[in-house]
Amino acid sequence: MDYGSEHSIDPKELLNFIRRAAVFEAFEDKQQLNKRDLADHIDVSRPTSHRILTAFEASEIVSKQDGGYELTPFGEIVGTSTRSYYDDISIAVALKPLLNTLPAEINLNYQHFTDATVTKATYDDPFRPMNRFIELFTGANAIRGFNKSFLEPMYVELAYEQILDGMKTEIIYDPGVVELILAEYNHIATTSFEQDCVTAYIHDELPLALALFEDRIGLGVHTEAMGTPISWIDTDNPDAIAWGNDLFDRYKNEATPLQ
């Protein structure tokens, strides 16, 4: 579409629609609204609700009926498009640390992570992402993944216990992580790698941290200066899990088995 054509929308009007995404959401929950309903739903004053509905009526977004206001056919299209745009931008903002660190060849469909849980490190709690991973890891029966960071000492025993309990583990390590594990926890590491349930590999260029459980995928974002992830993103979306398994298999085929 030529955005400079006679059919293009006034940018100010477009911005106003986006700012009023919550109003369209209110009409989605309840097809007809009066001023009080809208004020309560989007938590604004009655005068503000009145101004919004008056402006929307003037733009033919809503029409006044006996029981209140309802979206016009035009308003329904604008509302659907506005909510979709708002949702897409919200997902992109939540996934920004991941999107900006992925190599170009990693074809991630961000829409598979629409309902993802995003756990970010904070100044007061830098281990929030790692704690989220441990929450998913604890009690899991199987895991496949990429390990780009060294587990904090407080988590090593937990991982060791689950492996000894028979947790099926396929893991691809960054070479530096293997060196650290063998140096700091030689007995635990060598015993773990000897278990029949553990298959380990080494790869020099892992793109991110990845954990695949039976019904969930998690992605970790690291920085050069931080060993622990600064963000952990996980979802139970089947398409995201399928993408993660394909990605794991791709890197597994390039990796060197750990002897």
Residue pairs with C-beta under 8 A, 6 or more apart in sequence:
1 7
1 8
2 8
13 59
16 55
17 78
17 82
18 82
18 85
18 86
20 52
20 56
20 82
21 82
21 83
21 86
22 41
22 42
23 38
23 42
23 52
23 56
24 71
24 75
24 78
24 79
24 80
24 82
24 83
25 83
26 33
26 37
26 38
26 41
26 42
27 33
27 62
27 70
27 71
27 75
27 79
28 79
28 83
29 41
30 37
30 41
31 70
31 71
32 65
32 67
32 68
32 69
32 70
33 41
33 68
33 69
33 70
34 67
34 68
34 69
35 46
35 49
35 50
35 53
35 68
36 46
36 49
37 68
38 44
38 49
38 52
38 53
38 69
39 45
39 46
39 48
39 49
42 49
44 52
53 62
53 69
56 62
56 69
56 75
57 63
57 64
57 69
60 72
60 74
60 75
61 71
61 72
61 74
61 75
61 78
61 79
62 69
62 70
62 71
62 72
62 75
63 69
63 70
63 72
71 79
87 114
88 111
91 110
91 111
91 113
91 114
92 99
92 110
94 116
94 118
94 233
95 110
95 113
95 116
95 118
95 233
97 120
97 221
97 230
97 231
98 108
98 208
98 219
98 221
98 231
98 233
99 108
99 110
101 208
101 221
101 222
102 108
102 207
102 208
103 207
106 207
106 208
106 247
108 243
109 239
109 240
109 243
112 235
112 237
112 239
112 240
112 243
113 233
113 235
113 237
113 240
114 237
115 235
115 237
116 233
116 234
116 235
116 237
116 240
117 132
117 233
117 234
117 235
118 231
118 232
118 233
119 128
119 129
119 131
119 132
119 231
119 232
119 233
119 234
120 128
120 129
120 230
120 231
121 127
121 128
121 129
121 226
121 228
121 229
121 230
121 231
122 128
126 228
127 152
127 228
128 232
129 220
129 221
129 228
129 229
129 230
129 231
129 232
130 152
130 155
130 228
130 229
130 232
132 218
132 232
132 234
133 211
133 218
133 220
133 229
133 232
134 155
134 158
136 211
136 213
136 216
136 218
136 234
137 143
137 158
137 159
137 162
137 211
137 213
138 158
138 162
139 162
140 162
140 167
140 213
140 214
141 167
141 168
141 214
142 167
142 168
142 169
142 213
142 214
143 167
143 168
143 169
143 170
143 171
143 211
143 212
143 213
144 169
144 170
144 171
144 210
144 211
144 212
144 245
144 248
145 170
145 171
145 172
145 209
145 210
145 211
145 212
145 248
146 171
146 172
146 174
146 203
146 206
146 207
146 208
146 209
146 210
146 248
146 251
147 171
147 172
147 173
147 174
147 177
147 206
147 209
148 174
148 177
148 206
148 208
148 209
148 220
148 222
149 174
149 177
149 209
149 220
149 222
149 227
149 228
149 229
150 177
150 180
150 181
150 184
150 227
151 159
152 228
156 185
156 188
157 188
159 192
160 188
160 191
160 192
163 169
163 192
163 195
163 197
163 198
164 191
164 192
164 195
166 197
167 197
168 197
169 195
169 197
169 198
169 199
169 200
170 199
170 200
170 248
170 252
171 198
171 199
171 200
171 201
172 200
172 201
172 202
172 203
172 206
172 248
172 251
172 252
172 255
173 181
173 200
173 201
173 202
173 203
173 258
174 202
174 203
174 204
174 206
175 202
175 204
178 202
178 258
181 188
181 189
182 189
182 190
192 198
193 200
193 258
199 257
200 257
200 258
201 252
201 255
201 256
201 257
201 258
202 255
202 256
202 258
203 251
203 254
203 255
203 256
206 251
207 251
208 219
208 220
208 221
208 222
209 218
209 219
209 220
209 221
209 222
209 229
210 217
210 218
210 219
210 220
210 244
210 247
210 248
211 217
211 218
211 219
211 220
211 234
212 218
212 241
212 244
212 245
212 248
215 236
215 241
216 234
216 235
216 236
216 241
217 234
217 235
217 236
217 237
217 240
217 241
217 243
217 244
218 232
218 233
218 234
219 232
219 233
219 234
219 244
220 229
220 231
220 232
220 233
221 229
221 230
221 231
221 232
221 233
222 228
222 229
222 230
223 230
